[in-house]
Each structure stands twice: as structure tokens, then as C-alpha cells.
Amino acid sequence: MRKAAGPASTDLWLEALRARTDLLAALGTGPLGGMVLQLAGLLFEAMHAGGTVLFFGNGGSAALAQHAAAELVGRFERERRALASLALTTDLSILTSIANDYGYDRVFERQIEALVRPGDVAVALSTSGRSPNVLRGLRAARRHGATTVALLGCGGGPAKRLADIALVVPASRVSLIQEAHELMVHVICEDIDRRSTRRGARRGGRHGRKDA
């Protein structure tokens, strides 16, 4: 009979907590907080004016792109109207056909060329800011009159210069950057919830309506 393993060391756990505590402290003392809320306002006004927010990225950033779009189309924590948003990382037929016919570097660019209109917002998520397909997506969005946004790390890379608003996490570890990006997305969604509630209350007061 095998003996039960002894208690594992908590050193790694405590080290992980310290790394994240240090990053949160850095995020709290810099300009990113105000920029996150500025971005929330931009997305809110764009969607309420009839625009669409398009998210895109690779790997873990692709998963977060899908998560962000889902929170806006569905809901975050409050009831409100559905908001127009989509992730360019979900349709396997589109992704694989573009990658096969044009190359993986164009999987976001081609979709943006098809879908983006002036007044839309294109949000790129990249821990390095150097992924060729993300850079081509941002350039295409600019060409088609969309506002470009990038959630980045590692100093921002070339993507920082292609974004009208660039939120750069002051970290180089991919895991920490991704966790900070998710925090930003959640704060943005919460702020949009609150803005929707306030707008709905104002409309309800004037017209007896309570929808946001």
C-alpha cells in the first residue's frame, strides 16, 4: 500500500502570490486605471451608437477575446441590453480557410476587411505586441476607419504604435500579463454595466423605459 504524500511546500504558492501582489501594486500606481475606464467609456459609446467591438489574439489571448465578447453580448453582472461584440477567433472554417489560402498571418486581417466599418472598435490582445497576425489586424482596422485598441505587455512591441489606445502591462511574464488583461476586461465590463444602468435610469425617468 502506497504511503500518502506528505504536505507539499507552499513556497511556490507564496512566490506566485507575491508576484501578483507586486504587479497589482504597480498597476495601482500608474496611469493604467484611468486608461481602462477611458476604454470602457469608448467601447460603451461605440456600441450604443451602433458600432461593433471586435476582439482578437492568439492562444490564451484568443480565449480572453472570446470571453470578453461573451460578456458583452450576454451579460456581465447586471441586466442590460445585448451589446454588439464578437471574437475573430471562434469560427474554425474561417480561420482554417484563410490560413490555408493566404497564410496564418492574415487570419485576422481578412476578417477585419470583411466585417469592420467606421465607428467600430478593434481590440487586439497580445502579451508581446509582436505577433504578425495581430499587427496585420490592427493595420487593417486602421485602414477601414475603426478605432484601434491593444492590451499588451513586454513594453508593447510594434503593436503599441498601431493602437489609438494601448494598455501595456508592466510585466514580461506571459502568465502575469494574461491575468492582468483579464482583470482589465472584467473592470471594463463592470464599468459598462454601470454606464448602462445609469443610461437606462435616465431614459426611464424621461420616457418610463428601463432598458439600457
C-alpha positions as CSV (number, residue, x, y, z in Angstrom):
1,M,0.0,0.0,0.0
2,R,1.4,3.4,-1.0
3,K,2.0,5.9,1.6
4,A,0.2,9.2,1.4
5,A,2.3,12.0,0.1
6,G,3.5,14.5,2.8
7,P,2.3,18.1,2.8
8,A,3.6,19.9,-0.2
9,S,5.8,23.0,0.2
10,T,3.8,26.3,-0.1
11,D,6.9,28.2,-1.3
12,L,5.7,28.2,-4.9
13,W,2.2,29.3,-3.9
14,L,3.6,32.2,-1.8
15,E,6.0,33.2,-4.5
16,A,3.1,33.3,-7.0
17,L,1.1,35.5,-4.7
18,R,4.0,37.9,-4.1
19,A,4.5,38.3,-7.9
20,R,0.9,39.1,-8.4
21,T,0.7,41.4,-5.4
22,D,3.7,43.3,-6.8
23,L,2.1,43.6,-10.2
24,L,-1.2,44.8,-8.7
25,A,0.7,47.5,-6.8
26,A,2.4,48.6,-10.0
27,L,-1.0,48.7,-11.8
28,G,-2.4,50.8,-9.0
29,T,0.2,53.5,-9.1
30,G,0.5,54.1,-12.8
31,P,-1.9,55.6,-15.4
32,L,-3.5,52.3,-16.4
33,G,-6.5,52.6,-14.1
34,G,-7.7,55.8,-15.8
35,M,-6.9,54.4,-19.2
36,V,-9.0,51.2,-18.5
37,L,-12.0,53.4,-17.6
38,Q,-11.4,55.6,-20.6
39,L,-11.5,52.5,-22.8
40,A,-14.7,51.3,-21.1
41,G,-16.3,54.6,-22.0
42,L,-15.1,54.4,-25.6
43,L,-16.5,50.9,-26.0
44,F,-19.8,51.8,-24.4
45,E,-20.4,54.8,-26.6
46,A,-19.3,52.9,-29.8
47,M,-21.7,50.1,-29.2
48,H,-24.6,52.3,-28.2
49,A,-24.0,54.3,-31.4
50,G,-24.4,51.1,-33.5
51,G,-20.8,50.1,-33.7
52,T,-19.3,46.6,-33.0
53,V,-16.3,45.7,-30.9
54,L,-14.1,43.0,-32.4
55,F,-11.6,41.2,-30.2
56,F,-8.7,39.1,-31.5
57,G,-5.5,37.4,-30.3
58,N,-3.6,34.1,-30.2
59,G,-3.5,31.3,-27.6
60,G,-4.6,32.5,-24.2
61,S,-5.3,35.9,-25.7
62,A,-7.7,34.2,-28.1
63,A,-9.5,32.6,-25.2
64,L,-9.8,36.0,-23.5
65,A,-11.0,37.6,-26.7
66,Q,-13.9,35.1,-26.7
67,H,-14.5,35.7,-23.0
68,A,-14.7,39.4,-23.5
69,A,-17.1,39.2,-26.4
70,A,-19.3,36.8,-24.5
71,E,-19.6,39.2,-21.5
72,L,-20.8,42.0,-23.8
73,V,-23.2,40.0,-25.9
74,G,-24.6,38.2,-23.0
75,R,-24.1,40.0,-19.7
76,F,-21.5,40.5,-17.0
77,E,-23.2,41.0,-13.6
78,R,-26.2,43.2,-14.4
79,E,-29.2,43.0,-16.7
80,R,-28.8,45.3,-19.7
81,R,-29.3,45.3,-23.4
82,A,-27.2,43.0,-25.5
83,L,-24.1,44.8,-26.9
84,A,-22.6,44.1,-30.4
85,S,-19.3,42.3,-30.0
86,L,-17.6,39.4,-31.5
87,A,-14.3,37.5,-31.3
88,L,-12.4,36.8,-34.5
89,T,-11.0,33.5,-33.0
90,T,-14.1,31.3,-33.0
91,D,-15.1,30.3,-36.5
92,L,-12.8,27.3,-37.4
93,S,-13.9,27.2,-41.0
94,I,-13.0,30.9,-41.5
95,L,-9.7,30.6,-39.6
96,T,-8.5,27.4,-41.3
97,S,-9.6,28.5,-44.8
98,I,-7.8,31.9,-44.5
99,A,-4.7,30.2,-43.0
100,N,-4.7,27.6,-45.8
101,D,-5.3,30.1,-48.7
102,Y,-3.5,33.2,-47.5
103,G,-1.3,32.2,-44.5
104,Y,-1.9,32.3,-40.8
105,D,-0.5,35.9,-40.7
106,R,-3.7,37.1,-42.4
107,V,-6.4,35.3,-40.3
108,F,-7.4,38.5,-38.5
109,E,-6.7,40.9,-41.3
110,R,-9.0,39.2,-43.7
111,Q,-11.9,39.0,-41.3
112,I,-11.5,42.7,-40.4
113,E,-11.5,43.6,-44.1
114,A,-14.9,41.8,-44.3
115,L,-16.5,43.0,-41.1
116,V,-15.2,46.3,-39.8
117,R,-16.9,49.5,-40.5
118,P,-16.1,53.1,-39.4
119,G,-17.3,53.5,-35.9
120,D,-16.3,50.0,-34.8
121,V,-13.5,49.3,-32.3
122,A,-10.9,46.6,-32.9
123,V,-9.3,45.3,-29.7
124,A,-6.1,43.3,-30.1
125,L,-4.8,41.2,-27.2
126,S,-1.1,40.2,-27.3
127,T,1.4,39.6,-24.5
128,S,4.3,40.5,-26.7
129,G,2.8,43.0,-29.1
130,R,4.8,41.3,-31.9
131,S,2.5,38.7,-33.4
132,P,2.4,39.2,-37.2
133,N,-1.3,38.4,-37.5
134,V,-2.2,40.8,-34.7
135,L,-0.1,43.6,-36.3
136,R,-1.8,43.0,-39.7
137,G,-5.2,43.0,-38.0
138,L,-4.5,46.4,-36.4
139,R,-3.3,47.9,-39.6
140,A,-6.4,46.6,-41.4
141,A,-8.7,48.1,-38.8
142,R,-7.0,51.5,-39.1
143,R,-7.4,51.3,-42.9
144,H,-11.1,50.7,-42.5
145,G,-11.8,53.5,-40.1
146,A,-12.1,51.6,-36.8
147,T,-10.6,52.8,-33.5
148,T,-7.8,50.5,-32.6
149,V,-7.1,49.3,-29.1
150,A,-4.3,47.0,-27.8
151,L,-3.9,45.2,-24.5
152,L,-0.2,44.4,-24.3
153,G,2.8,43.5,-22.2
154,C,6.6,43.4,-22.6
155,G,6.8,47.1,-23.4
156,G,4.1,47.0,-26.0
157,G,6.2,46.0,-29.1
158,P,5.2,47.3,-32.5
159,A,1.5,46.9,-31.7
160,K,1.7,49.9,-29.3
161,R,2.4,52.2,-32.3
162,L,-0.7,50.9,-34.2
163,A,-3.2,51.4,-31.4
164,D,-5.1,54.6,-30.7
165,I,-5.3,53.3,-27.1
166,A,-2.6,51.0,-25.8
167,L,-2.8,49.4,-22.3
168,V,0.7,48.0,-21.6
169,V,1.0,45.8,-18.5
170,P,4.4,46.5,-16.8
171,A,5.5,42.8,-16.9
172,S,7.3,40.4,-19.1
173,R,5.9,37.1,-17.8
174,V,3.2,35.8,-20.0
175,S,1.1,34.4,-17.2
176,L,1.1,37.7,-15.3
177,I,0.3,39.7,-18.4
178,Q,-2.6,37.5,-19.3
179,E,-4.0,37.7,-15.7
180,A,-3.7,41.5,-15.8
181,H,-5.5,41.6,-19.2
182,E,-8.4,39.5,-17.7
183,L,-8.6,41.9,-14.8
184,M,-8.8,44.8,-17.2
185,V,-11.6,43.1,-19.2
186,H,-13.6,42.4,-16.1
187,V,-13.3,46.1,-14.9
188,I,-14.3,47.3,-18.4
189,C,-17.3,45.0,-18.3
190,E,-18.3,46.2,-14.9
191,D,-18.0,49.9,-15.9
192,I,-20.1,49.2,-19.0
193,D,-22.7,47.6,-16.7
194,R,-22.8,50.7,-14.6
195,R,-22.9,53.1,-17.5
196,S,-25.8,51.0,-19.0
197,T,-27.7,51.2,-15.7
198,R,-27.3,54.9,-15.4
199,R,-28.4,55.5,-19.0
200,G,-31.4,53.2,-18.5
201,A,-32.3,55.1,-15.4
202,R,-32.2,58.4,-17.2
203,R,-34.3,57.1,-20.0
204,G,-36.8,55.5,-17.6
205,G,-37.2,58.9,-15.9
206,R,-38.0,60.6,-19.1
207,H,-40.0,58.0,-21.0
208,G,-41.0,55.4,-18.5
209,R,-38.5,52.9,-20.0
210,K,-36.0,51.0,-18.0
211,D,-34.0,49.3,-20.7
212,A,-30.3,50.2,-21.1
